[in-house]
Amino acid sequence: MRRARRRDEARDGFPIPGPESPDCDIMNETNGKQETGAARVLGIDPGTVRWGLALSDPLRITAQGLETFSGGDETAFVEHVARLVDENGVETVVIGLPLAMHGGEIEGSARSRALADRIVGRCGVAVELRDERMTSREAERVLGQEGRIRRAGDIDRLAAVLLLQSWLDERA
């Protein structure tokens, strides 16, 4: 007769370490910061007026929308990113790189590269630029299908989620 596994047991019958276990340091926190284990990734859908933000879970499996930053200049945004990096144990920042449909760089590409340089200089984390073609259009399509487009910020935030999730999926 087969014995049913408890939710906290692996297939081999050994317990799966929980957040309180010393063998599981991913969720242990000190002063609100992640101590060790897999660090989070921050995704940014850059714009001239608004920046969409998304954050991975500690295991780097899923991306969740954070917020849309607006109402400040790029300097204020970089300071906001620095706070998010510090508060969430972010190790890598993924920034959308706007490209023309044929793959060439456009005006927004230079802004993304400059933003990446500023974040590296301010936060000291790894920054990767990622092709963001069609993320905003896909976000509009998804939100439109669900009848959920309320503000442009919703599109920017979902575009950041799509950008980050594709980055995470490539590394899974």
Secondary structure by P-SEA (a helix, b strand, c coil): cbbbbccccccccccccccccccccccccccccccccbbbbbbbbccccbbbbbbbcccccbbbbccccccccaaaaaaaaaaaaaaccccbbbbbbbbcccccccaaaaaaaaaaaaaaaccccbbbbccccaaaaaaaaaaaaacccccaaaaaaaaaaaaaaaaaaaac
